[in-house]
Amino acid sequence: MRIRELSVPGAWEFTPRLHGDERGVFTEAFKASEFEKAVGRPFELLQVNISTSAAGVLRGIHYTEDPPGQAKYVTCVRGSFLDVVVDLRPASPTFGTWDAVIIDDVERKSVFLSEGLGHALLSLEDDSTVNYLCSLEYSPEFDRDLDAFDPDLAIEWPSVNRRGEPLTFVRSPKDAAAPRLADLKLPH
């Protein structure tokens, strides 16, 4: 497995080795010993989520109030997504910066994001499916949102899907009404 820390500290890209033959492809999508060696801590799994999206669906930016915070290990099992990580830790020197990784069903990359980081997914083709391993069970009282189109973040969202066709962004009403970074009341 190749592991690379993203430009947002506390976030990593995991690229597994693919073992393929005439039967198909096998890969180890998560291996605790390699994860712990790279990240410096174990991953405590408390919930698994699976989400399927049409092309253009933009989920996020979502984050969990920290504390308690929620770490995620995100893998695309079908289709493709742009996975975006945003630093929302007020004391961090990289506060407000972002990085992105294409996760898909070809390279099978995964993204790990630590507590205090925001997360968004843009589906790049119909029926794209993502699997989230989460360190905290869903707790609506700690669930928060941030506007994915906030000009202060200046996230470079692609305008075309995986086949090069124009994307039309689709967001939930909750995501569309999310506050901007400047309006967040984050603990210091």
C-alpha contacts under 8 A as a table, 3 or more apart, distances in Angstrom:
res1	aa1	res2	aa2	distance
1	M	14	F	6.76
1	M	15	T	5.61
1	M	16	P	4.36
1	M	17	R	5.58
1	M	34	E	7.88
2	R	14	F	5.93
2	R	15	T	5.04
2	R	16	P	6.35
2	R	17	R	7.91
3	I	12	W	6.83
3	I	13	E	5.73
3	I	14	F	4.70
3	I	15	T	6.31
3	I	38	A	7.18
4	R	12	W	5.55
4	R	13	E	5.20
4	R	14	F	6.68
5	E	8	V	7.79
5	E	9	P	7.04
5	E	10	G	7.48
5	E	11	A	5.94
5	E	12	W	4.23
5	E	13	E	6.25
6	L	9	P	6.48
6	L	10	G	7.78
6	L	11	A	5.52
6	L	12	W	5.30
6	L	13	E	6.72
6	L	99	D	6.66
7	S	11	A	7.83
7	S	98	W	7.53
7	S	99	D	6.19
8	V	11	A	5.93
8	V	85	V	7.32
8	V	86	V	7.13
8	V	87	D	6.26
8	V	94	T	6.71
8	V	97	T	6.80
8	V	98	W	6.26
8	V	99	D	6.34
9	P	87	D	7.97
9	P	94	T	7.73
10	G	39	V	7.89
10	G	113	L	6.09
10	G	114	S	5.25
10	G	117	L	8.00
11	A	85	V	7.43
11	A	111	V	7.09
11	A	112	F	5.42
11	A	113	L	4.41
11	A	114	S	6.16
12	W	39	V	7.96
12	W	111	V	5.69
12	W	112	F	5.18
12	W	113	L	6.72
13	E	101	V	7.51
13	E	109	K	6.76
13	E	110	S	5.80
13	E	111	V	4.68
13	E	112	F	6.55
14	F	109	K	5.45
14	F	110	S	5.01
14	F	111	V	6.15
14	F	112	F	7.80
15	T	107	E	7.02
15	T	108	R	6.62
15	T	109	K	4.49
15	T	110	S	6.57
16	P	27	T	6.44
16	P	28	E	6.44
16	P	29	A	6.35
16	P	107	E	7.70
16	P	108	R	6.74
16	P	109	K	6.54
17	R	27	T	6.15
17	R	28	E	7.43
18	L	25	V	6.39
18	L	26	F	6.01
18	L	27	T	5.09
18	L	107	E	7.80
19	H	25	V	5.45
19	H	26	F	5.09
19	H	27	T	6.17
20	G	23	R	7.36
20	G	24	G	5.46
20	G	25	V	4.11
20	G	26	F	6.24
21	D	24	G	5.55
21	D	25	V	6.60
28	E	31	K	6.65
29	A	75	T	7.73
29	A	108	R	7.54
29	A	110	S	7.43
30	F	35	F	7.39
31	K	34	E	5.61
31	K	35	F	6.08
32	A	35	F	4.98
32	A	36	E	5.94
32	A	42	P	6.98
32	A	43	F	7.38
33	S	36	E	5.28
33	S	37	K	6.17
34	E	37	K	5.11
34	E	38	A	6.27
35	F	38	A	5.32
35	F	39	V	5.92
35	F	40	G	7.81
35	F	41	R	7.87
35	F	42	P	7.28
35	F	43	F	7.83
36	E	39	V	5.21
36	E	40	G	5.02
36	E	41	R	4.90
36	E	42	P	5.16
36	E	43	F	7.51
37	K	40	G	5.50
37	K	41	R	7.52
39	V	42	P	7.89
43	F	135	S	6.98
44	E	134	C	7.86
44	E	135	S	5.29
45	L	48	V	7.76
45	L	133	L	6.34
45	L	134	C	5.69
45	L	135	S	4.85
45	L	136	L	7.45
46	L	133	L	7.75
46	L	134	C	5.92
46	L	135	S	5.16
46	L	136	L	5.47
46	L	137	E	5.79
47	Q	133	L	6.19
47	Q	134	C	5.09
47	Q	135	S	6.73
47	Q	136	L	6.53
47	Q	137	E	5.38
47	Q	138	Y	7.77
48	V	131	N	7.10
48	V	132	Y	5.59
48	V	133	L	4.74
48	V	134	C	5.98
49	N	131	N	5.76
49	N	132	Y	5.00
49	N	133	L	6.67
49	N	134	C	7.71
50	I	129	T	6.96
50	I	130	V	5.66
50	I	131	N	4.54
50	I	132	Y	6.29
51	S	129	T	5.54
51	S	130	V	5.40
51	S	131	N	6.69
52	T	127	D	5.75
52	T	128	S	5.43
52	T	129	T	4.21
52	T	130	V	6.48
53	S	57	V	6.02
53	S	123	S	6.16
53	S	126	D	6.40
53	S	127	D	5.36
53	S	128	S	5.32
53	S	129	T	6.45
54	A	57	V	5.77
54	A	123	S	6.40
54	A	124	L	7.91
54	A	125	E	6.17
54	A	126	D	4.00
54	A	127	D	5.27
54	A	128	S	6.55
55	A	122	L	7.88
55	A	123	S	4.97
55	A	124	L	4.97
55	A	125	E	4.06
55	A	126	D	4.48
55	A	127	D	7.44
55	A	128	S	7.56
55	A	161	N	6.89
55	A	167	L	7.01
55	A	168	T	7.87
56	G	122	L	6.27
56	G	123	S	5.38
56	G	124	L	6.16
56	G	125	E	7.30
56	G	161	N	7.52
56	G	167	L	5.37
56	G	168	T	5.28
56	G	169	F	4.54
56	G	170	V	5.70
57	V	121	L	7.97
57	V	122	L	5.72
57	V	123	S	5.38
57	V	169	F	5.79
57	V	170	V	4.58
57	V	171	R	6.07
58	L	120	A	7.05
58	L	121	L	5.67
58	L	122	L	4.38
58	L	123	S	6.53
58	L	169	F	6.40
58	L	170	V	5.90
58	L	171	R	5.42
59	R	62	H	7.69
59	R	120	A	5.43
59	R	121	L	5.18
59	R	122	L	6.44
59	R	171	R	6.52
59	R	172	S	7.61
59	R	175	D	7.25
60	G	119	H	6.19
60	G	120	A	4.24
60	G	121	L	6.56
60	G	145	D	6.62
60	G	146	L	7.00
60	G	147	D	7.53
60	G	148	A	6.42
60	G	175	D	6.16
61	I	118	G	5.85
61	I	119	H	5.04
61	I	120	A	4.48
61	I	121	L	7.92
61	I	145	D	5.66
61	I	146	L	5.07
61	I	147	D	6.34
61	I	148	A	5.47
61	I	175	D	7.47
62	H	118	G	5.43
62	H	119	H	5.22
62	H	120	A	6.37
62	H	143	D	7.38
62	H	144	R	5.84
62	H	145	D	4.62
62	H	146	L	6.40
63	Y	69	G	7.87
63	Y	70	Q	7.62
63	Y	116	G	7.11
63	Y	117	L	6.46
63	Y	118	G	4.63
63	Y	119	H	6.34
63	Y	143	D	6.23
63	Y	144	R	5.28
63	Y	145	D	6.22
64	T	68	P	7.48
64	T	69	G	5.08
64	T	70	Q	5.80
64	T	115	E	7.62
64	T	116	G	7.05
64	T	118	G	7.89
64	T	142	F	5.32
64	T	143	D	4.82
64	T	144	R	5.75
65	E	68	P	6.37
65	E	69	G	5.44
65	E	116	G	7.17
65	E	142	F	4.99
65	E	143	D	6.48
65	E	144	R	6.72
66	D	69	G	4.05
66	D	70	Q	7.68
66	D	115	E	6.67
66	D	116	G	5.63
68	P	142	F	7.90
69	G	115	E	4.64
69	G	116	G	5.92
69	G	136	L	7.53
70	Q	114	S	7.06
70	Q	115	E	4.86
70	Q	116	G	7.39
70	Q	134	C	6.64
70	Q	135	S	5.52
70	Q	136	L	5.33
71	A	112	F	7.33
71	A	113	L	5.58
71	A	114	S	4.52
71	A	115	E	4.75
71	A	134	C	5.88
71	A	135	S	5.24
71	A	136	L	7.35
72	K	111	V	7.89
72	K	112	F	5.60
72	K	113	L	5.41
72	K	114	S	6.79
72	K	132	Y	6.23
72	K	133	L	5.51
72	K	134	C	4.70
72	K	135	S	6.47
73	Y	110	S	6.71
73	Y	111	V	5.64
73	Y	112	F	4.32
73	Y	113	L	6.62
73	Y	132	Y	5.66
73	Y	133	L	4.99
73	Y	134	C	6.67
74	V	110	S	5.37
74	V	111	V	5.18
74	V	112	F	6.34
74	V	130	V	6.88
74	V	131	N	5.75
74	V	132	Y	4.55
74	V	133	L	6.41
75	T	103	I	6.87
75	T	104	D	7.90
75	T	108	R	7.04
75	T	109	K	6.58
75	T	110	S	4.57
75	T	111	V	6.80
75	T	130	V	5.61
75	T	131	N	5.20
75	T	132	Y	6.54
76	C	79	G	7.02
76	C	80	S	6.59
76	C	81	F	7.28
76	C	103	I	5.72
76	C	104	D	5.20
76	C	105	D	6.12
76	C	108	R	6.65
76	C	109	K	7.52
76	C	110	S	7.22
76	C	128	S	7.51
76	C	129	T	5.85
76	C	130	V	4.25
76	C	131	N	6.18
77	V	104	D	6.96
77	V	105	D	5.54
77	V	108	R	7.35
77	V	128	S	7.73
77	V	129	T	5.67
77	V	130	V	5.72
77	V	131	N	6.87
78	R	104	D	6.62
78	R	105	D	5.06
78	R	127	D	7.34
78	R	128	S	5.12
78	R	129	T	4.95
78	R	130	V	7.09
79	G	104	D	5.59
79	G	105	D	5.58
79	G	124	L	7.41
79	G	125	E	6.07
79	G	126	D	7.28
79	G	127	D	6.64
79	G	128	S	4.15
79	G	129	T	6.44
80	S	102	I	7.02
80	S	103	I	5.74
80	S	104	D	4.05
80	S	105	D	6.52
80	S	123	S	6.15
80	S	124	L	5.35
80	S	125	E	6.25
80	S	128	S	5.78
80	S	129	T	7.81
80	S	162	R	7.29
81	F	102	I	5.78
81	F	103	I	5.43
81	F	104	D	6.29
81	F	121	L	6.13
81	F	122	L	5.27
81	F	123	S	4.47
81	F	124	L	5.22
81	F	125	E	7.76
81	F	128	S	7.27
82	L	100	A	6.55
82	L	101	V	5.85
82	L	102	I	4.64
82	L	103	I	6.37
82	L	121	L	5.69
82	L	122	L	5.10
82	L	123	S	6.66
82	L	124	L	7.09
83	D	100	A	5.43
83	D	101	V	5.24
83	D	102	I	6.05
83	D	103	I	6.63
83	D	111	V	7.68
83	D	119	H	7.42
83	D	120	A	6.02
83	D	121	L	4.78
83	D	122	L	6.71
84	V	98	W	6.82
84	V	99	D	5.82
84	V	100	A	4.34
84	V	101	V	6.66
84	V	119	H	5.71
84	V	120	A	5.08
84	V	121	L	6.24
85	V	98	W	5.45
85	V	99	D	5.49
85	V	100	A	6.22
85	V	113	L	7.15
85	V	117	L	6.53
85	V	118	G	5.64
85	V	119	H	4.85
85	V	120	A	6.70
86	V	95	F	7.98
86	V	96	G	6.34
86	V	97	T	5.76
86	V	98	W	4.27
86	V	99	D	6.76
86	V	117	L	5.58
86	V	118	G	4.74
86	V	119	H	6.30
87	D	92	S	7.67
87	D	94	T	6.44
87	D	95	F	5.00
87	D	96	G	5.29
87	D	97	T	5.63
87	D	98	W	6.31
87	D	116	G	7.02
87	D	117	L	4.84
87	D	118	G	6.26
88	L	92	S	7.98
88	L	95	F	5.59
88	L	96	G	6.01
88	L	116	G	5.75
88	L	117	L	5.25
88	L	118	G	6.18
89	R	92	S	5.36
89	R	95	F	5.82
89	R	116	G	5.39
89	R	117	L	6.80
90	P	95	F	5.90
90	P	186	L	6.81
90	P	187	P	7.07
90	P	188	H	5.74
91	A	95	F	7.21
91	A	188	H	6.51
92	S	95	F	5.13
94	T	97	T	5.60
96	G	153	L	6.34
96	G	181	L	7.66
97	T	153	L	6.80
98	W	153	L	7.48
98	W	155	I	7.22
101	V	111	V	7.66
102	I	109	K	7.83
103	I	107	E	7.40
103	I	108	R	6.44
103	I	109	K	5.33
103	I	110	S	6.49
103	I	111	V	7.97
104	D	107	E	6.21
104	D	108	R	5.58
104	D	109	K	6.83
105	D	108	R	5.26
113	L	117	L	6.40
114	S	117	L	6.09
120	A	148	A	7.55
123	S	126	D	7.36
123	S	128	S	6.28
124	L	128	S	7.48
124	L	160	V	7.67
124	L	161	N	4.57
124	L	162	R	5.30
124	L	167	L	7.88
125	E	128	S	5.99
125	E	161	N	6.02
125	E	162	R	6.05
134	C	137	E	6.99
136	L	139	S	7.88
138	Y	143	D	7.92
139	S	142	F	5.68
139	S	143	D	6.44
140	P	143	D	4.91
145	D	175	D	6.64
145	D	178	A	5.51
145	D	179	P	7.12
146	L	175	D	7.32
146	L	178	A	4.99
146	L	179	P	5.31
146	L	180	R	5.84
146	L	181	L	6.67
147	D	150	D	5.36
147	D	175	D	6.63
147	D	176	A	6.81
147	D	177	A	7.31
147	D	178	A	4.82
147	D	179	P	5.50
147	D	180	R	5.28
147	D	181	L	7.56
148	A	155	I	7.45
148	A	175	D	7.89
149	F	153	L	7.58
149	F	154	A	7.17
149	F	155	I	7.05
150	D	153	L	5.53
150	D	154	A	6.52
150	D	155	I	7.93
150	D	180	R	5.60
150	D	181	L	7.12
151	P	154	A	4.79
151	P	155	I	7.79
152	D	181	L	7.19
153	L	181	L	7.69
158	P	161	N	7.56
158	P	167	L	7.86
159	S	166	P	5.82
159	S	167	L	5.37
159	S	168	T	7.87
160	V	163	R	7.55
160	V	164	G	5.04
160	V	165	E	5.00
160	V	166	P	4.25
160	V	167	L	4.83
161	N	164	G	5.18
161	N	165	E	5.33
161	N	166	P	6.23
161	N	167	L	5.67
162	R	165	E	7.41
171	R	174	K	7.98
171	R	175	D	6.00
171	R	176	A	6.03
172	S	175	D	5.19
172	S	176	A	6.16
173	P	176	A	5.03
173	P	177	A	6.18
174	K	177	A	5.28
174	K	178	A	6.29
175	D	178	A	5.13
179	P	183	D	6.01
179	P	184	L	6.68
180	R	183	D	5.35
180	R	184	L	6.67
181	L	184	L	5.39
